[in-house]
Amino acid sequence: MLKTIIVILLILVLISLASSLVFLFIDRGKPGKKRILYGLGFRVTLGAILLILIIYGVSTGQLGNEAPLG
């Protein structure tokens, strides 16, 4: 369940990044538009939630490193 939530958050971060790129080209030269800024805030929020979930998963043992050479 936790891995699914993490993957969904990663996909949302990528979608937000792509939409901000589109808004960057559309809003070029229009200083009143703040869609890029709002996209950045949304992406930072998603990144913070993602980081908290990863830390929680590692600390509870739901996520871990199972490298065969380690």
C-alpha positions in Angstrom: 0.0 0.0 0.0 2.8 2.4 0.9 4.7 1.7 -2.3 1.6 2.4 -4.3 1.1 5.8 -2.7 4.8 6.6 -3.3 4.5 5.8 -7.0 1.3 7.8 -7.3 3.0 10.8 -5.7 6.0 10.5 -8.0 3.6 10.5 -11.0 1.9 13.6 -9.7 5.3 15.3 -9.3 6.1 14.5 -12.9 2.7 15.8 -14.1 3.2 19.0 -12.1 6.7 19.4 -13.6 5.3 19.0 -17.2 2.4 21.4 -16.6 4.8 24.0 -15.2 7.0 23.6 -18.4 3.9 24.2 -20.6 2.9 27.3 -18.5 6.5 28.6 -18.8 6.1 28.7 -22.6 2.5 30.0 -22.6 3.0 32.7 -20.0 6.3 34.1 -21.3 6.3 37.9 -21.0 3.3 38.1 -18.8 4.5 39.1 -15.3 1.0 38.9 -13.8 0.7 35.1 -14.3 1.6 33.0 -11.3 0.9 29.5 -12.6 4.5 28.5 -12.5 4.9 29.7 -8.9 1.8 27.7 -7.9 3.1 24.7 -9.7 6.4 25.0 -7.8 4.6 25.2 -4.5 2.5 22.2 -5.3 5.6 20.2 -6.4 7.5 21.2 -3.2 4.5 20.1 -1.1 4.3 16.7 -2.9 8.0 16.3 -2.5 7.8 16.9 1.3 5.0 14.4 1.6 7.0 11.9 -0.4 10.0 12.4 1.8 8.0 11.9 4.9 6.4 8.8 3.5 9.8 7.3 2.6 11.2 8.1 6.0 8.2 6.5 7.6 8.4 3.4 5.4 12.1 2.9 6.1 11.7 3.4 9.9 8.8 1.0 10.1 10.4 -1.6 7.9 7.9 -1.5 5.1 10.6 -0.1 2.8 14.1 -1.4 2.8 17.2 -2.3 0.9 17.4 -5.9 -0.1 20.5 -5.7 -2.3 22.0 -9.2 -2.9 25.6 -7.9 -2.7 25.2 -5.9 0.6 
